[in-house]
Amino acid sequence: MATGSNIRTYFDGRWHDGDVPVMRGADHGAWLGSTVFDGARYVHGRAPDLDLHCARVNASAKALMIAPTVTTEDMVQIVWDGLSAYPKEAAVYIRPMYWSRAGDASLICADPESTAFALSLEALPMADPAAMPNGGMSLTTTQYRRPIQAVAVMDAKAGCLYPNNARMMREAKAKGFDNALVQDLAGNVAELSTSNVFMVRDGIVATPIPNGTFLNGITRQRVIKLLREAGMEVVETTLTLDDFRAADEVFSTGNASKVVPVWKFDEVEYGPGPVAKRARELYWDFAHA
């Protein structure tokens, strides 16, 4: 890897140093948004659940009606080949992605056989909740909602979904908070603008049940499994904003930062709680194993 470069790009069958151009102006993905991606993490020499992330980007491509071109097994190997240029202590964000290069005769529909593939590796440090003010993030409400599968590609990690997430985040930050606790169209809590969410009350961990308005995150599924194996009760159920206001603690799970405590939701203060701390410990024990 070139000295001073923190990004590597896999495109056209080989690795390139740096953030190289991969998309053309007339590509269907550039002007009509037929793009999907996924995110995984390399940290402390490990890439936890890398195979699941690679499998999910292929599933996302199919959901967007474009044809994936790289098998999960080959994608995992490509990632590890690319990671070999980074030091073991590096924290690297792993982004495989597909997009369509051409449309069919309608122009609107992607040509599923014109799929392009790229993979971006970028050295990005992991967020440390202990270094955050008050030991975690703060949440507020947002006017924007998560759509349903009938009106958006909610069964894919599609790039076209993220401008709506950005509106949620920008609104929260304009109000002086770190993130937004987002509702679905029925008014129930779906997730944060960037990640899945959990709450704890009277020792029971609860998280919104997947209902087609958000992705059932890989880290979310892993944390549920780890907490249950540790003897904790975890329920997936319908939750409201008032449920979160009455919670003893709240935390989020996502690929970028894994498990992050929430210290405040609007006027309600929780502080980092013991379950979030335990979830982080369990996750990193798993990741290092």
N, C-alpha and C positions, 0 to 999 in steps of 0.2 A: 504494500500500500504506500502511496506517495507520502512523503514526510509532510506532516501538518494537515493531511486530509482526514476528516472524520466520517466521510460518506463513501460508500462503494455501491455501484449499480450493476446489476446483472441484466443484460439486454442483448438480444440477437445471439443468444447462445454462449456468451462469455462475460466475465467480470471486467468492469472498468473502474478505475480510480476516479472518485469524484461524483458529483451530481450531474450526470450527462443527460442531454435531451433525449427523450424517448417518444414523444407524441407529436404528430404533425397537425397543422392547422385544420385540415379537412378530415381528420379522423373523427369518426362518429362519436367517440368518447369525449373529444374536445368540445364539440359544439352541441351535442345532444345528451351528454352525461351518461353514456353506457359504460360506467366504470365501477368496479368493485375492488376491494382491498381487504387485507387483514393486518393485524398487528400482533407480534409476539415479542418476547424479551429474551435477551442474553445477558446474564449477570452471574458473576462469580464462577464463570466457566460452564454454566448450565443454561439450557433453554427450555424451561418447563412447559409441557404440553405443546411443544412445537408442532408435533404431528397433527394435533387437533386444530391448530390454527391454519395449517396448510390445507387440511381437509375442508375447513370451513370456507376458505376463499374459493375452492372449487365448487362447493355447494352454492355459494353466493352467485358465482358466474351462471350456473344453471338456473337459479331463480330469476336472474335478470335476462335470461334467454340468450346468453352467449355461451359458446362452447369452451370449457377449460381445456388447455392444451398440455398441461404438465401434471403428471400423477403426483399424489401426495408423497409417495416414497422418493421420487426424483426431486421434488421441491425441497424436502428435508435435506437431502444430500447437497443440493445447490447452496442452501443456507449455510450448512456446516463448512462447505468449501470457502464461502465468502467470509465466514467468521474467523477462519484460520489466520487472516491478516491482522486481526485485532489482538491486543494483549488479553490475557485471561482475566485481568482485573477490570476490563472495560465493561461499561453498561451500554448495550447496543439495542436500538429499536429496529425490529425486523418487519418490513412491509412488503409482502407479495401483492401483486396487483394484476388485474386483467382489464382490458377495454376493447371495444370493437373499433376496427379501423374503417369499416365501410357499412353503409346502409343498404337495404334491399331496394327494389324498384320504388317503394313508397317513400324512401329517404328516412322516414321516422323510425321504422323498425331496423334494428341492427342486423347485419348479416352474421349469423352465428359462427360461420366458418372463417371470419376475418379477424378472429381474436388475437390480440397482442398480449405478451406477458413481460413483466419486468419485476425486479426485486430490488428494493432499496434497503441498505443497511446504514444506520446512522448512529454514531456514538452520542447517546443522550443520557445524562445522569438520572438515576432513580430518585423520585421525590422522597424525602425523609420527613415523616410527620413530626418527628421530634424537633425539627428545625423550623416548622411552621409556627406562626403566631398562635398561641393557645393550644398548640399540639394537634392541630387538625384544620379542617376547612369549615367555612361557614356557608349556610344555605339560605335561600329565600324562595319565594314563589315566582312564577312567571306567567304572563298572559298567553304564552305559546303552548301548544299541546302536542303530544305524540299522536301521529295519525294511525289509522287502522289499515290492515292489509288490503282492504278493498280499494283504497285510494293511493297507496304507496307500496314500494317493494320492501315491506317490513321483514321479510324472511331472508334478506340479504344484507351484508355489510356494504352498502352501496354508497358511493360518493355523493349521489344526488340527495341523500337524506341529511347531510351534515350542515348545509346552510341553515336549516331550521334549528339544529342544535346550537349553531353559532349565535343565532338570535337570542336563544334562551340564555346563553352564557354572557353575552354582551349586556342584556337587560339586568342580569344579576350583578355584574360588575359595576354597572352604572348606579346601582342601588347600594354599593359598598360591600357586596358579598362575593364569595369565591365561586359559587356554583348555584344552580337552580334545582329545586325539587319539582319534577315535572309530572303533570297529570296527563292521563289519556283523554279521549273525547267524552268518556262517561264521567269524568271528574275524579277518577281513582288515581292513586300514585302509580306511575310507571317506572321511573328511574330518575337519575340525575341527567343533566344535559350531556354528560360525558361518560357515565358509568352506571352500573347497577347499584342498588341501595338496599340496606338492611336496617332494621330497628330492633331494639331489645326492650322488653317490658316484663317485669316480674320473672326474670331469668329465662324467658322464652324468646328465641330469635325468630323474627318474622321478616319476610321479603315478598314483594309483589309477585303474584303468580304469573308466569308467562301467558299472555293473552293475545299475542299477535301485534302488540303495539311497541314492543322493544325486543332486542335480541337477548336470548337466554345465554348470557356471557359464559365463556369458558372458565374464566377466573371465578365467576359467580358459582358455577356448578362445582368447581373444585373446592371452594370454601365451604359450601353446604356439606359436601361429602366429608371434609376434614372435621368440621364441627360435630357432625353426627357421630363420626367414629370416635370422637373425644367424649361422647356421652351427652352432648347438648341437644336439646329439642329445637329443631328448625322447622318452621311451617311456611309453606308458600300459600298465600291467601290474598284476598282483596283488602287493600289498605287505603285509608284516606289521609288527607293532610292533618286532620285532627288526631288520627292515630299517631302520627309522627310528633305532633305537639305534646302528646301524653307519654312519649317514650322515655325510657331511662337512659338510653344511649342510641346513637345512630352511627353507621359507618358505610363506606362505599367499597365496591370491588371493581377493578378494571385492569386491563393489561398494562397501561402506562405506569401506574403506581401501585398496583396490586391491592392492598388493603389500607384505606385511609380513614381515620376517625373523623367524625363531624363534631365540632365543639358547640355549634350554635345553629338553630333554625329560626330565623327572624328574631323574635324577642325571647325565645326559649333557649336556655343555655344548658348543655349537657356536660361538657368537658370530655376529654378522651376517656372511654370506659374500659372495664376489664375484658369484656367480650371482644371488642375490636383488637385489643392488645393480644389476646389469646389467638384470635384468628390470624393476625400477622405472624405470630410465632409458629403456628401450625403450618401456614403457607410456606414460610421460608425453610422450615424443617423439611417439608415435602420437596421444595425446589432444590435443596442441597443434597437430598438423599440420592 
